[in-house]
Amino acid sequence: MDNAAAFAKVVSIIKPFVKNQDAFAQPTDGTRIIEDLGVNSARLVDIILAFEDEFGIEVDDDSADRVRTLGDAVQMILRKTAPAH
């Protein structure tokens, strides 16, 4: 999976939880999930669980805590879905 495909999936997963639709109209890697999009921390847990289901990954607490932007989410997903060497 490439960066663009992962980004598109992340955006579609987060969409139902977004409170600030204006900020979500032009999402970028730097868009902050809580501060810019208005997602509360309880919903962020739901989003992480949705990432696990969608991508077939396990997200530990440390990884989840580092997801602050859409780009952070994409990079975490790409790392966890990359084939092991």
PyMOL Python script that loads the backbone (N, CA, C, O; Angstrom):
from pymol import cmd

cmd.read_pdbstr("""\
ATOM      1  N   MET A   1       0.860  -1.182   0.000  1.00  0.00           N
ATOM      2  CA  MET A   1       0.000   0.000   0.000  1.00  0.00           C
ATOM      3  C   MET A   1       0.899   1.235   0.000  1.00  0.00           C
ATOM      4  O   MET A   1       1.891   1.301   0.727  1.00  0.00           O
ATOM      5  N   ASP A   2       0.535   2.202  -0.822  1.00  0.00           N
ATOM      6  CA  ASP A   2       1.343   3.413  -0.863  1.00  0.00           C
ATOM      7  C   ASP A   2       0.750   4.495   0.047  1.00  0.00           C
ATOM      8  O   ASP A   2      -0.326   4.339   0.623  1.00  0.00           O
ATOM      9  N   ASN A   3       1.494   5.586   0.148  1.00  0.00           N
ATOM     10  CA  ASN A   3       1.118   6.684   1.040  1.00  0.00           C
ATOM     11  C   ASN A   3      -0.273   7.238   0.698  1.00  0.00           C
ATOM     12  O   ASN A   3      -1.089   7.476   1.588  1.00  0.00           O
ATOM     13  N   ALA A   4      -0.532   7.439  -0.596  1.00  0.00           N
ATOM     14  CA  ALA A   4      -1.810   8.028  -1.009  1.00  0.00           C
ATOM     15  C   ALA A   4      -2.985   7.119  -0.675  1.00  0.00           C
ATOM     16  O   ALA A   4      -4.032   7.593  -0.233  1.00  0.00           O
ATOM     17  N   ALA A   5      -2.820   5.816  -0.884  1.00  0.00           N
ATOM     18  CA  ALA A   5      -3.894   4.862  -0.578  1.00  0.00           C
ATOM     19  C   ALA A   5      -4.155   4.822   0.924  1.00  0.00           C
ATOM     20  O   ALA A   5      -5.306   4.804   1.359  1.00  0.00           O
ATOM     21  N   ALA A   6      -3.087   4.808   1.710  1.00  0.00           N
ATOM     22  CA  ALA A   6      -3.240   4.795   3.170  1.00  0.00           C
ATOM     23  C   ALA A   6      -3.914   6.092   3.633  1.00  0.00           C
ATOM     24  O   ALA A   6      -4.797   6.061   4.490  1.00  0.00           O
ATOM     25  N   PHE A   7      -3.498   7.229   3.068  1.00  0.00           N
ATOM     26  CA  PHE A   7      -4.077   8.522   3.449  1.00  0.00           C
ATOM     27  C   PHE A   7      -5.574   8.539   3.156  1.00  0.00           C
ATOM     28  O   PHE A   7      -6.368   8.987   3.982  1.00  0.00           O
ATOM     29  N   ALA A   8      -5.956   8.050   1.981  1.00  0.00           N
ATOM     30  CA  ALA A   8      -7.378   8.030   1.606  1.00  0.00           C
ATOM     31  C   ALA A   8      -8.188   7.170   2.576  1.00  0.00           C
ATOM     32  O   ALA A   8      -9.299   7.543   2.954  1.00  0.00           O
ATOM     33  N   LYS A   9      -7.646   6.038   2.973  1.00  0.00           N
ATOM     34  CA  LYS A   9      -8.357   5.166   3.919  1.00  0.00           C
ATOM     35  C   LYS A   9      -8.449   5.818   5.297  1.00  0.00           C
ATOM     36  O   LYS A   9      -9.492   5.753   5.948  1.00  0.00           O
ATOM     37  N   VAL A  10      -7.357   6.447   5.742  1.00  0.00           N
ATOM     38  CA  VAL A  10      -7.359   7.139   7.038  1.00  0.00           C
ATOM     39  C   VAL A  10      -8.435   8.223   7.039  1.00  0.00           C
ATOM     40  O   VAL A  10      -9.196   8.341   7.998  1.00  0.00           O
ATOM     41  N   VAL A  11      -8.498   9.010   5.970  1.00  0.00           N
ATOM     42  CA  VAL A  11      -9.492  10.090   5.872  1.00  0.00           C
ATOM     43  C   VAL A  11     -10.909   9.509   5.931  1.00  0.00           C
ATOM     44  O   VAL A  11     -11.774  10.059   6.613  1.00  0.00           O
ATOM     45  N   SER A  12     -11.149   8.412   5.229  1.00  0.00           N
ATOM     46  CA  SER A  12     -12.506   7.841   5.228  1.00  0.00           C
ATOM     47  C   SER A  12     -12.882   7.270   6.590  1.00  0.00           C
ATOM     48  O   SER A  12     -14.044   7.331   6.990  1.00  0.00           O
ATOM     49  N   ILE A  13     -11.903   6.716   7.307  1.00  0.00           N
ATOM     50  CA  ILE A  13     -12.177   6.173   8.647  1.00  0.00           C
ATOM     51  C   ILE A  13     -12.471   7.299   9.641  1.00  0.00           C
ATOM     52  O   ILE A  13     -13.359   7.174  10.485  1.00  0.00           O
ATOM     53  N   ILE A  14     -11.732   8.382   9.537  1.00  0.00           N
ATOM     54  CA  ILE A  14     -11.870   9.493  10.497  1.00  0.00           C
ATOM     55  C   ILE A  14     -13.122  10.331  10.232  1.00  0.00           C
ATOM     56  O   ILE A  14     -13.672  10.929  11.157  1.00  0.00           O
ATOM     57  N   LYS A  15     -13.567  10.377   8.996  1.00  0.00           N
ATOM     58  CA  LYS A  15     -14.657  11.276   8.586  1.00  0.00           C
ATOM     59  C   LYS A  15     -15.865  11.299   9.522  1.00  0.00           C
ATOM     60  O   LYS A  15     -16.322  12.389   9.865  1.00  0.00           O
ATOM     61  N   PRO A  16     -16.411  10.151   9.957  1.00  0.00           N
ATOM     62  CA  PRO A  16     -17.614  10.202  10.813  1.00  0.00           C
ATOM     63  C   PRO A  16     -17.380  10.847  12.188  1.00  0.00           C
ATOM     64  O   PRO A  16     -18.333  11.225  12.869  1.00  0.00           O
ATOM     65  N   PHE A  17     -16.108  10.970  12.588  1.00  0.00           N
ATOM     66  CA  PHE A  17     -15.793  11.489  13.928  1.00  0.00           C
ATOM     67  C   PHE A  17     -15.442  12.977  13.932  1.00  0.00           C
ATOM     68  O   PHE A  17     -15.284  13.576  14.996  1.00  0.00           O
ATOM     69  N   VAL A  18     -15.320  13.569  12.750  1.00  0.00           N
ATOM     70  CA  VAL A  18     -14.852  14.950  12.620  1.00  0.00           C
ATOM     71  C   VAL A  18     -15.944  15.937  13.014  1.00  0.00           C
ATOM     72  O   VAL A  18     -17.078  15.845  12.544  1.00  0.00           O
ATOM     73  N   LYS A  19     -15.588  16.887  13.886  1.00  0.00           N
ATOM     74  CA  LYS A  19     -16.519  17.945  14.294  1.00  0.00           C
ATOM     75  C   LYS A  19     -16.326  19.207  13.445  1.00  0.00           C
ATOM     76  O   LYS A  19     -17.289  19.921  13.166  1.00  0.00           O
ATOM     77  N   ASN A  20     -15.079  19.481  13.032  1.00  0.00           N
ATOM     78  CA  ASN A  20     -14.774  20.685  12.265  1.00  0.00           C
ATOM     79  C   ASN A  20     -14.670  20.328  10.784  1.00  0.00           C
ATOM     80  O   ASN A  20     -13.590  20.007  10.287  1.00  0.00           O
ATOM     81  N   GLN A  21     -15.809  20.388  10.083  1.00  0.00           N
ATOM     82  CA  GLN A  21     -15.841  20.004   8.674  1.00  0.00           C
ATOM     83  C   GLN A  21     -15.031  20.961   7.789  1.00  0.00           C
ATOM     84  O   GLN A  21     -14.524  20.553   6.744  1.00  0.00           O
ATOM     85  N   ASP A  22     -14.906  22.228   8.201  1.00  0.00           N
ATOM     86  CA  ASP A  22     -14.119  23.184   7.416  1.00  0.00           C
ATOM     87  C   ASP A  22     -12.662  22.746   7.341  1.00  0.00           C
ATOM     88  O   ASP A  22     -12.064  22.763   6.265  1.00  0.00           O
ATOM     89  N   ALA A  23     -12.087  22.353   8.474  1.00  0.00           N
ATOM     90  CA  ALA A  23     -10.692  21.901   8.499  1.00  0.00           C
ATOM     91  C   ALA A  23     -10.539  20.594   7.731  1.00  0.00           C
ATOM     92  O   ALA A  23      -9.477  20.310   7.176  1.00  0.00           O
ATOM     93  N   PHE A  24     -11.610  19.802   7.703  1.00  0.00           N
ATOM     94  CA  PHE A  24     -11.561  18.494   7.050  1.00  0.00           C
ATOM     95  C   PHE A  24     -11.729  18.605   5.534  1.00  0.00           C
ATOM     96  O   PHE A  24     -11.480  17.640   4.811  1.00  0.00           O
ATOM     97  N   ALA A  25     -12.149  19.777   5.052  1.00  0.00           N
ATOM     98  CA  ALA A  25     -12.380  19.960   3.618  1.00  0.00           C
ATOM     99  C   ALA A  25     -11.087  19.824   2.814  1.00  0.00           C
ATOM    100  O   ALA A  25     -11.114  19.375   1.668  1.00  0.00           O
ATOM    101  N   GLN A  26      -9.964  20.207   3.405  1.00  0.00           N
ATOM    102  CA  GLN A  26      -8.656  20.130   2.731  1.00  0.00           C
ATOM    103  C   GLN A  26      -7.652  19.414   3.636  1.00  0.00           C
ATOM    104  O   GLN A  26      -6.706  20.040   4.115  1.00  0.00           O
ATOM    105  N   PRO A  27      -7.841  18.123   3.877  1.00  0.00           N
ATOM    106  CA  PRO A  27      -6.944  17.428   4.809  1.00  0.00           C
ATOM    107  C   PRO A  27      -5.535  17.281   4.238  1.00  0.00           C
ATOM    108  O   PRO A  27      -5.358  17.047   3.043  1.00  0.00           O
ATOM    109  N   THR A  28      -4.537  17.420   5.108  1.00  0.00           N
ATOM    110  CA  THR A  28      -3.136  17.232   4.717  1.00  0.00           C
ATOM    111  C   THR A  28      -2.472  16.332   5.754  1.00  0.00           C
ATOM    112  O   THR A  28      -3.069  16.009   6.781  1.00  0.00           O
ATOM    113  N   ASP A  29      -1.229  15.930   5.476  1.00  0.00           N
ATOM    114  CA  ASP A  29      -0.477  15.129   6.456  1.00  0.00           C
ATOM    115  C   ASP A  29      -0.354  15.861   7.782  1.00  0.00           C
ATOM    116  O   ASP A  29      -0.295  15.230   8.837  1.00  0.00           O
ATOM    117  N   GLY A  30      -0.316  17.193   7.737  1.00  0.00           N
ATOM    118  CA  GLY A  30      -0.132  17.985   8.953  1.00  0.00           C
ATOM    119  C   GLY A  30      -1.415  18.298   9.707  1.00  0.00           C
ATOM    120  O   GLY A  30      -1.360  18.919  10.768  1.00  0.00           O
ATOM    121  N   THR A  31      -2.568  17.887   9.191  1.00  0.00           N
ATOM    122  CA  THR A  31      -3.839  18.162   9.862  1.00  0.00           C
ATOM    123  C   THR A  31      -3.876  17.413  11.190  1.00  0.00           C
ATOM    124  O   THR A  31      -3.744  16.190  11.233  1.00  0.00           O
ATOM    125  N   ARG A  32      -4.060  18.174  12.281  1.00  0.00           N
ATOM    126  CA  ARG A  32      -4.077  17.577  13.623  1.00  0.00           C
ATOM    127  C   ARG A  32      -5.469  17.028  13.918  1.00  0.00           C
ATOM    128  O   ARG A  32      -6.477  17.716  13.755  1.00  0.00           O
ATOM    129  N   ILE A  33      -5.499  15.784  14.352  1.00  0.00           N
ATOM    130  CA  ILE A  33      -6.769  15.085  14.529  1.00  0.00           C
ATOM    131  C   ILE A  33      -7.605  15.718  15.641  1.00  0.00           C
ATOM    132  O   ILE A  33      -8.796  15.962  15.446  1.00  0.00           O
ATOM    133  N   ILE A  34      -7.019  15.981  16.779  1.00  0.00           N
ATOM    134  CA  ILE A  34      -7.784  16.526  17.903  1.00  0.00           C
ATOM    135  C   ILE A  34      -7.953  18.037  17.759  1.00  0.00           C
ATOM    136  O   ILE A  34      -9.075  18.542  17.806  1.00  0.00           O
ATOM    137  N   GLU A  35      -6.843  18.765  17.583  1.00  0.00           N
ATOM    138  CA  GLU A  35      -6.901  20.229  17.581  1.00  0.00           C
ATOM    139  C   GLU A  35      -7.603  20.793  16.351  1.00  0.00           C
ATOM    140  O   GLU A  35      -8.441  21.686  16.480  1.00  0.00           O
ATOM    141  N   ASP A  36      -7.278  20.288  15.158  1.00  0.00           N
ATOM    142  CA  ASP A  36      -7.838  20.862  13.927  1.00  0.00           C
ATOM    143  C   ASP A  36      -9.212  20.286  13.587  1.00  0.00           C
ATOM    144  O   ASP A  36     -10.116  21.020  13.185  1.00  0.00           O
ATOM    145  N   LEU A  37      -9.365  18.979  13.748  1.00  0.00           N
ATOM    146  CA  LEU A  37     -10.601  18.325  13.308  1.00  0.00           C
ATOM    147  C   LEU A  37     -11.657  18.234  14.404  1.00  0.00           C
ATOM    148  O   LEU A  37     -12.809  17.908  14.120  1.00  0.00           O
ATOM    149  N   GLY A  38     -11.279  18.519  15.659  1.00  0.00           N
ATOM    150  CA  GLY A  38     -12.253  18.519  16.742  1.00  0.00           C
ATOM    151  C   GLY A  38     -12.655  17.130  17.214  1.00  0.00           C
ATOM    152  O   GLY A  38     -13.702  16.965  17.841  1.00  0.00           O
ATOM    153  N   VAL A  39     -11.828  16.126  16.919  1.00  0.00           N
ATOM    154  CA  VAL A  39     -12.105  14.766  17.397  1.00  0.00           C
ATOM    155  C   VAL A  39     -11.719  14.703  18.871  1.00  0.00           C
ATOM    156  O   VAL A  39     -10.617  15.109  19.240  1.00  0.00           O
ATOM    157  N   ASN A  40     -12.620  14.195  19.718  1.00  0.00           N
ATOM    158  CA  ASN A  40     -12.250  14.112  21.133  1.00  0.00           C
ATOM    159  C   ASN A  40     -11.456  12.833  21.396  1.00  0.00           C
ATOM    160  O   ASN A  40     -11.464  11.907  20.584  1.00  0.00           O
ATOM    161  N   SER A  41     -10.778  12.794  22.532  1.00  0.00           N
ATOM    162  CA  SER A  41      -9.850  11.694  22.799  1.00  0.00           C
ATOM    163  C   SER A  41     -10.552  10.344  22.888  1.00  0.00           C
ATOM    164  O   SER A  41      -9.961   9.324  22.533  1.00  0.00           O
ATOM    165  N   ALA A  42     -11.780  10.314  23.346  1.00  0.00           N
ATOM    166  CA  ALA A  42     -12.517   9.045  23.404  1.00  0.00           C
ATOM    167  C   ALA A  42     -12.797   8.537  21.991  1.00  0.00           C
ATOM    168  O   ALA A  42     -12.713   7.337  21.732  1.00  0.00           O
ATOM    169  N   ARG A  43     -13.127   9.447  21.081  1.00  0.00           N
ATOM    170  CA  ARG A  43     -13.369   9.047  19.688  1.00  0.00           C
ATOM    171  C   ARG A  43     -12.071   8.616  19.008  1.00  0.00           C
ATOM    172  O   ARG A  43     -12.085   7.775  18.109  1.00  0.00           O
ATOM    173  N   LEU A  44     -10.936   9.203  19.446  1.00  0.00           N
ATOM    174  CA  LEU A  44      -9.653   8.809  18.884  1.00  0.00           C
ATOM    175  C   LEU A  44      -9.385   7.322  19.164  1.00  0.00           C
ATOM    176  O   LEU A  44      -8.797   6.628  18.334  1.00  0.00           O
ATOM    177  N   VAL A  45      -9.813   6.847  20.315  1.00  0.00           N
ATOM    178  CA  VAL A  45      -9.687   5.419  20.629  1.00  0.00           C
ATOM    179  C   VAL A  45     -10.501   4.601  19.624  1.00  0.00           C
ATOM    180  O   VAL A  45     -10.034   3.573  19.134  1.00  0.00           O
ATOM    181  N   ASP A  46     -11.714   5.059  19.319  1.00  0.00           N
ATOM    182  CA  ASP A  46     -12.545   4.373  18.327  1.00  0.00           C
ATOM    183  C   ASP A  46     -11.873   4.360  16.953  1.00  0.00           C
ATOM    184  O   ASP A  46     -11.946   3.369  16.225  1.00  0.00           O
ATOM    185  N   ILE A  47     -11.226   5.461  16.613  1.00  0.00           N
ATOM    186  CA  ILE A  47     -10.528   5.560  15.323  1.00  0.00           C
ATOM    187  C   ILE A  47      -9.370   4.557  15.267  1.00  0.00           C
ATOM    188  O   ILE A  47      -9.187   3.869  14.262  1.00  0.00           O
ATOM    189  N   ILE A  48      -8.597   4.480  16.347  1.00  0.00           N
ATOM    190  CA  ILE A  48      -7.478   3.528  16.399  1.00  0.00           C
ATOM    191  C   ILE A  48      -8.002   2.095  16.243  1.00  0.00           C
ATOM    192  O   ILE A  48      -7.409   1.289  15.525  1.00  0.00           O
ATOM    193  N   LEU A  49      -9.110   1.784  16.914  1.00  0.00           N
ATOM    194  CA  LEU A  49      -9.713   0.443  16.775  1.00  0.00           C
ATOM    195  C   LEU A  49     -10.156   0.194  15.334  1.00  0.00           C
ATOM    196  O   LEU A  49     -10.015  -0.916  14.819  1.00  0.00           O
ATOM    197  N   ALA A  50     -10.689   1.223  14.690  1.00  0.00           N
ATOM    198  CA  ALA A  50     -11.093   1.087  13.284  1.00  0.00           C
ATOM    199  C   ALA A  50      -9.872   0.858  12.390  1.00  0.00           C
ATOM    200  O   ALA A  50      -9.945   0.085  11.435  1.00  0.00           O
ATOM    201  N   PHE A  51      -8.746   1.526  12.691  1.00  0.00           N
ATOM    202  CA  PHE A  51      -7.507   1.283  11.942  1.00  0.00           C
ATOM    203  C   PHE A  51      -7.097  -0.186  12.079  1.00  0.00           C
ATOM    204  O   PHE A  51      -6.721  -0.832  11.101  1.00  0.00           O
ATOM    205  N   GLU A  52      -7.178  -0.701  13.314  1.00  0.00           N
ATOM    206  CA  GLU A  52      -6.796  -2.096  13.546  1.00  0.00           C
ATOM    207  C   GLU A  52      -7.644  -3.035  12.697  1.00  0.00           C
ATOM    208  O   GLU A  52      -7.123  -3.953  12.065  1.00  0.00           O
ATOM    209  N   ASP A  53      -8.958  -2.800  12.686  1.00  0.00           N
ATOM    210  CA  ASP A  53      -9.869  -3.650  11.912  1.00  0.00           C
ATOM    211  C   ASP A  53      -9.622  -3.510  10.410  1.00  0.00           C
ATOM    212  O   ASP A  53      -9.532  -4.509   9.696  1.00  0.00           O
ATOM    213  N   GLU A  54      -9.515  -2.290   9.942  1.00  0.00           N
ATOM    214  CA  GLU A  54      -9.388  -2.030   8.509  1.00  0.00           C
ATOM    215  C   GLU A  54      -8.084  -2.572   7.930  1.00  0.00           C
ATOM    216  O   GLU A  54      -8.066  -3.142   6.839  1.00  0.00           O
ATOM    217  N   PHE A  55      -6.993  -2.386   8.675  1.00  0.00           N
ATOM    218  CA  PHE A  55      -5.676  -2.721   8.138  1.00  0.00           C
ATOM    219  C   PHE A  55      -5.125  -4.042   8.672  1.00  0.00           C
ATOM    220  O   PHE A  55      -4.052  -4.477   8.254  1.00  0.00           O
ATOM    221  N   GLY A  56      -5.854  -4.687   9.598  1.00  0.00           N
ATOM    222  CA  GLY A  56      -5.391  -5.956  10.145  1.00  0.00           C
ATOM    223  C   GLY A  56      -4.104  -5.810  10.943  1.00  0.00           C
ATOM    224  O   GLY A  56      -3.206  -6.648  10.857  1.00  0.00           O
ATOM    225  N   ILE A  57      -4.027  -4.731  11.724  1.00  0.00           N
ATOM    226  CA  ILE A  57      -2.820  -4.458  12.514  1.00  0.00           C
ATOM    227  C   ILE A  57      -3.183  -4.393  13.989  1.00  0.00           C
ATOM    228  O   ILE A  57      -4.357  -4.323  14.355  1.00  0.00           O
ATOM    229  N   GLU A  58      -2.153  -4.417  14.828  1.00  0.00           N
ATOM    230  CA  GLU A  58      -2.332  -4.169  16.251  1.00  0.00           C
ATOM    231  C   GLU A  58      -1.604  -2.883  16.588  1.00  0.00           C
ATOM    232  O   GLU A  58      -0.434  -2.711  16.244  1.00  0.00           O
ATOM    233  N   VAL A  59      -2.300  -1.982  17.260  1.00  0.00           N
ATOM    234  CA  VAL A  59      -1.713  -0.692  17.624  1.00  0.00           C
ATOM    235  C   VAL A  59      -1.536  -0.664  19.136  1.00  0.00           C
ATOM    236  O   VAL A  59      -2.510  -0.629  19.887  1.00  0.00           O
ATOM    237  N   ASP A  60      -0.272  -0.679  19.574  1.00  0.00           N
ATOM    238  CA  ASP A  60      -0.003  -0.611  21.015  1.00  0.00           C
ATOM    239  C   ASP A  60      -0.211   0.818  21.510  1.00  0.00           C
ATOM    240  O   ASP A  60      -0.302   1.753  20.714  1.00  0.00           O
ATOM    241  N   ASP A  61      -0.286   0.975  22.821  1.00  0.00           N
ATOM    242  CA  ASP A  61      -0.568   2.288  23.416  1.00  0.00           C
ATOM    243  C   ASP A  61       0.458   3.342  23.008  1.00  0.00           C
ATOM    244  O   ASP A  61       0.094   4.485  22.728  1.00  0.00           O
ATOM    245  N   ASP A  62       1.747   2.964  22.972  1.00  0.00           N
ATOM    246  CA  ASP A  62       2.778   3.938  22.596  1.00  0.00           C
ATOM    247  C   ASP A  62       2.569   4.447  21.177  1.00  0.00           C
ATOM    248  O   ASP A  62       2.691   5.644  20.916  1.00  0.00           O
ATOM    249  N   SER A  63       2.253   3.534  20.261  1.00  0.00           N
ATOM    250  CA  SER A  63       2.009   3.944  18.873  1.00  0.00           C
ATOM    251  C   SER A  63       0.770   4.824  18.785  1.00  0.00           C
ATOM    252  O   SER A  63       0.771   5.835  18.083  1.00  0.00           O
ATOM    253  N   ALA A  64      -0.280   4.443  19.494  1.00  0.00           N
ATOM    254  CA  ALA A  64      -1.522   5.227  19.481  1.00  0.00           C
ATOM    255  C   ALA A  64      -1.274   6.631  20.018  1.00  0.00           C
ATOM    256  O   ALA A  64      -1.809   7.604  19.486  1.00  0.00           O
ATOM    257  N   ASP A  65      -0.464   6.743  21.072  1.00  0.00           N
ATOM    258  CA  ASP A  65      -0.180   8.053  21.676  1.00  0.00           C
ATOM    259  C   ASP A  65       0.578   8.973  20.726  1.00  0.00           C
ATOM    260  O   ASP A  65       0.505  10.194  20.860  1.00  0.00           O
ATOM    261  N   ARG A  66       1.304   8.402  19.770  1.00  0.00           N
ATOM    262  CA  ARG A  66       2.087   9.222  18.834  1.00  0.00           C
ATOM    263  C   ARG A  66       1.264   9.679  17.623  1.00  0.00           C
ATOM    264  O   ARG A  66       1.758  10.456  16.805  1.00  0.00           O
ATOM    265  N   VAL A  67       0.036   9.215  17.499  1.00  0.00           N
ATOM    266  CA  VAL A  67      -0.807   9.621  16.368  1.00  0.00           C
ATOM    267  C   VAL A  67      -1.492  10.945  16.721  1.00  0.00           C
ATOM    268  O   VAL A  67      -2.491  10.979  17.440  1.00  0.00           O
ATOM    269  N   ARG A  68      -0.925  12.026  16.195  1.00  0.00           N
ATOM    270  CA  ARG A  68      -1.470  13.353  16.447  1.00  0.00           C
ATOM    271  C   ARG A  68      -2.028  13.986  15.168  1.00  0.00           C
ATOM    272  O   ARG A  68      -2.958  14.791  15.217  1.00  0.00           O
ATOM    273  N   THR A  69      -1.444  13.609  14.024  1.00  0.00           N
ATOM    274  CA  THR A  69      -1.870  14.179  12.743  1.00  0.00           C
ATOM    275  C   THR A  69      -2.299  13.051  11.797  1.00  0.00           C
ATOM    276  O   THR A  69      -2.070  11.872  12.070  1.00  0.00           O
ATOM    277  N   LEU A  70      -2.919  13.434  10.696  1.00  0.00           N
ATOM    278  CA  LEU A  70      -3.277  12.434   9.689  1.00  0.00           C
ATOM    279  C   LEU A  70      -2.024  11.754   9.154  1.00  0.00           C
ATOM    280  O   LEU A  70      -2.023  10.549   8.901  1.00  0.00           O
ATOM    281  N   GLY A  71      -0.962  12.528   8.984  1.00  0.00           N
ATOM    282  CA  GLY A  71       0.312  11.959   8.512  1.00  0.00           C
ATOM    283  C   GLY A  71       0.886  10.953   9.500  1.00  0.00           C
ATOM    284  O   GLY A  71       1.422   9.923   9.093  1.00  0.00           O
ATOM    285  N   ASP A  72       0.778  11.244  10.804  1.00  0.00           N
ATOM    286  CA  ASP A  72       1.234  10.288  11.825  1.00  0.00           C
ATOM    287  C   ASP A  72       0.490   8.966  11.682  1.00  0.00           C
ATOM    288  O   ASP A  72       1.089   7.893  11.759  1.00  0.00           O
ATOM    289  N   ALA A  73      -0.819   9.052  11.474  1.00  0.00           N
ATOM    290  CA  ALA A  73      -1.638   7.843  11.328  1.00  0.00           C
ATOM    291  C   ALA A  73      -1.195   7.051  10.105  1.00  0.00           C
ATOM    292  O   ALA A  73      -1.047   5.831  10.171  1.00  0.00           O
ATOM    293  N   VAL A  74      -0.984   7.744   8.986  1.00  0.00           N
ATOM    294  CA  VAL A  74      -0.566   7.077   7.750  1.00  0.00           C
ATOM    295  C   VAL A  74       0.786   6.389   7.947  1.00  0.00           C
ATOM    296  O   VAL A  74       0.958   5.233   7.562  1.00  0.00           O
ATOM    297  N   GLN A  75       1.744   7.099   8.546  1.00  0.00           N
ATOM    298  CA  GLN A  75       3.075   6.523   8.726  1.00  0.00           C
ATOM    299  C   GLN A  75       3.041   5.304   9.645  1.00  0.00           C
ATOM    300  O   GLN A  75       3.718   4.310   9.384  1.00  0.00           O
ATOM    301  N   MET A  76       2.256   5.375  10.719  1.00  0.00           N
ATOM    302  CA  MET A  76       2.133   4.234  11.626  1.00  0.00           C
ATOM    303  C   MET A  76       1.554   3.032  10.873  1.00  0.00           C
ATOM    304  O   MET A  76       2.043   1.911  11.008  1.00  0.00           O
ATOM    305  N   ILE A  77       0.518   3.277  10.087  1.00  0.00           N
ATOM    306  CA  ILE A  77      -0.133   2.188   9.340  1.00  0.00           C
ATOM    307  C   ILE A  77       0.833   1.586   8.325  1.00  0.00           C
ATOM    308  O   ILE A  77       0.918   0.364   8.199  1.00  0.00           O
ATOM    309  N   LEU A  78       1.559   2.430   7.606  1.00  0.00           N
ATOM    310  CA  LEU A  78       2.525   1.930   6.626  1.00  0.00           C
ATOM    311  C   LEU A  78       3.616   1.111   7.302  1.00  0.00           C
ATOM    312  O   LEU A  78       4.034   0.082   6.771  1.00  0.00           O
ATOM    313  N   ARG A  79       4.085   1.556   8.474  1.00  0.00           N
ATOM    314  CA  ARG A  79       5.107   0.780   9.208  1.00  0.00           C
ATOM    315  C   ARG A  79       4.562  -0.583   9.620  1.00  0.00           C
ATOM    316  O   ARG A  79       5.245  -1.599   9.491  1.00  0.00           O
ATOM    317  N   LYS A  80       3.324  -0.596  10.115  1.00  0.00           N
ATOM    318  CA  LYS A  80       2.758  -1.835  10.645  1.00  0.00           C
ATOM    319  C   LYS A  80       2.274  -2.792   9.544  1.00  0.00           C
ATOM    320  O   LYS A  80       2.103  -3.986   9.791  1.00  0.00           O
ATOM    321  N   THR A  81       2.057  -2.272   8.345  1.00  0.00           N
ATOM    322  CA  THR A  81       1.602  -3.145   7.261  1.00  0.00           C
ATOM    323  C   THR A  81       2.742  -3.515   6.320  1.00  0.00           C
ATOM    324  O   THR A  81       2.550  -4.313   5.402  1.00  0.00           O
ATOM    325  N   ALA A  82       3.927  -2.946   6.536  1.00  0.00           N
ATOM    326  CA  ALA A  82       5.070  -3.253   5.667  1.00  0.00           C
ATOM    327  C   ALA A  82       5.461  -4.718   5.867  1.00  0.00           C
ATOM    328  O   ALA A  82       5.448  -5.224   6.989  1.00  0.00           O
ATOM    329  N   PRO A  83       5.805  -5.389   4.774  1.00  0.00           N
ATOM    330  CA  PRO A  83       6.249  -6.777   4.909  1.00  0.00           C
ATOM    331  C   PRO A  83       7.541  -6.856   5.714  1.00  0.00           C
ATOM    332  O   PRO A  83       8.441  -6.036   5.533  1.00  0.00           O
ATOM    333  N   ALA A  84       7.630  -7.829   6.590  1.00  0.00           N
ATOM    334  CA  ALA A  84       8.836  -8.018   7.399  1.00  0.00           C
ATOM    335  C   ALA A  84       9.956  -8.561   6.515  1.00  0.00           C
ATOM    336  O   ALA A  84       9.719  -9.385   5.632  1.00  0.00           O
ATOM    337  N   HIS A  85      11.161  -8.094   6.759  1.00  0.00           N
ATOM    338  CA  HIS A  85      12.296  -8.570   5.957  1.00  0.00           C
ATOM    339  C   HIS A  85      13.019  -9.669   6.677  1.00  0.00           C
ATOM    340  O   HIS A  85      14.004 -10.199   6.163  1.00  0.00           O
TER     341      HIS A  85
END
""", "prot")
cmd.dss("prot")
cmd.show_as("cartoon", "prot")
cmd.util.cbc("prot")
cmd.orient("prot")
